[in-house]
Amino acid sequence: MPDGNVGKYFTTGEFAKLCNVKKQTLIHYDEIGLLTPDIKNEKGYRYYSYQQFEVFSVITLLKEFNMPLKEIKWFLTNRSPMELIELFKEKTIELEKKIKNLHRVQKIIETKISLTEKAICMDASQITLELQEEEQLFLSESILNSSDAEFLKSTSDFIDFCNENEFYTGFPIGTMISKENIIEGNHDDYSFLYTKVMEKHPASTFYSKPKGLYVVAYHKGSYKNISETYERILQFMESENLNLKSFAYEEYILDEVAVKGYENYLTQIMVEVE
């Protein structure tokens, strides 16, 4: 380009403002050969054309995908229509994965908000009898009679599997306790871990929590004292002439994420009865 005719070109400062970056960024891009100004006079002044804004926009876009400047430079040096199409198709796939993950994160946040709003509005001292709809649960392997070490490993494996397969949608990790262990007072001998899922799955590790009558109670405080709440549940059942049918389902609805200290935890207990 002619050295003297710079009337329709942006200075480095003007172009930096247009691109919403610091001047030093443009100077660095020039020094590494990523984005060279259309004009650089004998005094070292740089001038950029408006067409170069499109190039800068592509650089910014590719940086959003964590593409190294070295790779961006290679693309711009070897760019062609086919190279552009191939690269952008690849980035479209990456973008779709990110969007899917963001939707999942949004769902987790919305679920957490809903559960927490419900928790802070309820009377934790009440025990009620509720008709609950069928729910789909994803279960861990059996953890009945497991040692502490086995329980920790099963919990870790379960959470990892849920995350890898995107089963976790913000619902708490719950525990199931058998009818026999409820009667015997073994409230820390769980049968399964579970998390709620939104759709039915045919796999054997998915379980339909039955539609039916459930005694619903809330335990506030440390899990060490949860047997006291189970005693209240059994007393309520006796007064209402109800019998245990199958499992109890426990879920933290206020935990360390929402409250500080075990004494403020809130656990929901749902016991199927008949």
N, C-alpha and C positions, 0 to 999 in steps of 0.2 A: 504494500500500500504506500502511496506517496507520504513522505515524512511530514510535510507541512500541513496537509489538510486534515485537521483533527476536529473540525467543528461539529461533526455528527458522531463523535466518539465520546465515551465516558472517561473521565479521569479515574485513577485508582480509587480515590475516595468516593466519587459518585457511584462507581460500579459496586463498590463494597456496600454502600448504603442500599442500592437497588437489590443486592443479593442478601442483605441483612447479615453481613459478616464483618469482621474487622479487616482493615487494610492488610494487616500482616498475613491473613489467610491467603489473600490473592497473591501477595508477594511470594509466600511459600509455595503455592501451586505453580507459580512461574518458575521458581528456582528448581523445582523437581521435574519440570516439563509436563505437568499435568494440564495446566490451562495457561497458555502463553498469550499475552495481549496481542491484538492485531497490529498495534503500532508501539514501538519503543524507540524514542528518538535518541540523539547522541548524548543528551543529558541524562538519560536513563528513565525519563518519564514514560509511564505506561498508559496506553489508551485502549479501551475495550469497545467493541461494537455491540449493538443490541442483540445481534444474532448469538453472541457468546453467552448471553443469559440462559439460552436453552441448554448449552453445554454445561454451564454451572449447575443448572437444575438437575440434569442427569447425574452429575457427580454427587450432588446432595442426596438424590434419590437412592443411588447405589450405596452411599454411606449408611443410609437408614437400614440397609440389609447387612451392615457390618462388613461390607466388602472392603478389603485393604486398598489404600490409595495406589499401591503398586499394581494391583489387578485392574483397578479402574483405568490407570494410565495405559496398561496393555490393551484394554478394550478400545479406548479412544484412539490409540495409535494404529490399531488394526481394524477399526470400525468399518462395517459395511452393512447394507440392509439386512443380509442374512445373519450376520453376527448380532445385530440389534434384535432381530426377531427371536433368535435362539436364546439370547441372554434374558430378554424380557419374559419369554415363556417360562424359563427356569425361575425367575423371580416371582412370577405370578403364582406358581405352585407354592413357593415359600410363603407368599403373602396369604394365600388361602389357609395354610396351616396356622399362621399367626392369628388370622381372623377367627378361625375355629377355636383356638385356645383362648382368645379374648372373650368370645361368647361364653365359654365354659367358666372363665374367671368371673364374668358378669353374673352368671347363674349362681355361682357359689356365694358371691356377695349378696345377691337378692335373697337367697335362702337364709343366710346368716341374719340378715336384717329382719326377715319375717319371723324366724324362730326366737330371736332376742326380744322383739316387740311383744310376742305372745308371752314370753317368760316373765317379763317385768310387769305384766298386767294380771297375772294369775295369783290366786290365794294359795300359797304353798302349804297351808295347814289343812286344806280340804281334801277329802277323799271322795271320789265320784264314781258312778257307774255309767259307762259310756258305750254306745253302739259305734264301733269303728269299722271303717271300710277295709277291704283287702288291700294290702301293701306288698310291693315286691322288694325283697331283700336279697342282697348278695352276701353269702355266708363264707366265713373262714373254714378251714379244716376243723375237725372236732378238737376242742381244747379241754374236754372233760378230764378231770383228774390229772391235769398237767402240772409239772413243777413250775416254780417261778421262772427258771431259765427257759423252759419250753414255752411258757406263756409269752415271755418277752420276744422270743424268736418268732412265734406264730403271729404276734401282733405286728412286728416289723415286716414280716413277709406279706401279711394281709394288706397293710397300708401301702407297701410298695406296689403290690399287684393292682390295687384300686387306682393308684396314681398312674401307673403304666397303661392301664386299660380305660382310664377316664371314667371310672365308676363313681369317683368322689365328686359330689355336686353340692357340697356344703352341709349336708346332713351329718350329724355326729356319728362317730363310730360307737355302735351300741353293743350290748352283751345280752345273751339269752341264758336264762337259768331254768333248769328242768323242774318239773312239778315235784319230783322226789327231793331235790336239793332245797326247794323252798320249804317243804314240810320238815326236813331234817335240820333246817337252819344253816345250811352250807351256802351262804349267799355270795361267797367269793369263788365258788367252784362253777365256772361258766361252762356252758355246752358249746357255744359258738360266739364269735364276733360277727357283727353285721353292719352293713350300711344300706340305706334306702336307695333304690334306683327307680327311675321314672318309667321304664318299659319292661315288659316281660321278656325273659330269656329262657331258652329251652335247657340250658346247661344244668347239671345236677347241683351245682354250687349256688343256684338261685332258688329262693324259697318264697312261697306266698304266705305271708302272715295272714291268717284267716280273718274274714269278716266275722264279727260277733261281738259279744259283750266282754268288756274289759273293766276291771277295777283300776282306776288311775289315781296315783298318789305322787307326792313330790317329797324328796328328801333334801333338806338344806343342810349343808355342812360336809364334813369329811366323810369319806366312804367307810371309815372305821366304825361309824355308828349307824350304818344303814340297816342293821338288823332291827333297830328300834322302829323304823318305818315299816318294815315287813311285819312286825308284831301288830302295828296299827292296822295294816291291810288285812291280816288274818282276823282281827277282831271285827273289822267292818264286814268282812265276808260272813262271819258267824252271825252277826246281827241281821244281815240281809238274807240269810239262808242260802248262801252261794257256795259252790264247790270249785276247787281248782280244776282246770281243764287240761292245760298243757304248760306252756312256757310263761315266764316273766320276761319282759323286755325292758332293759334299762338304757337310758340315753342321758348324757349330760346336756342340759339345755342352757346352762350358764356355767362356763368353765374359766380357765385362766385367760382366755382371750377377752372375756367380757368383764370379769370381776377379779379382784386381787385377794388371794388367800383362800385356802381350802374351806374355811368356815363360811364362805359366801357362795360356794358351788351349789348348783341346783340340779338334781337328778330326777328325771321323770321315770316312774315305774309303771308299767302297764302289764297287768296280770289277766290272762284269759280265764274266764270263769263260765260256769253254767248253772 
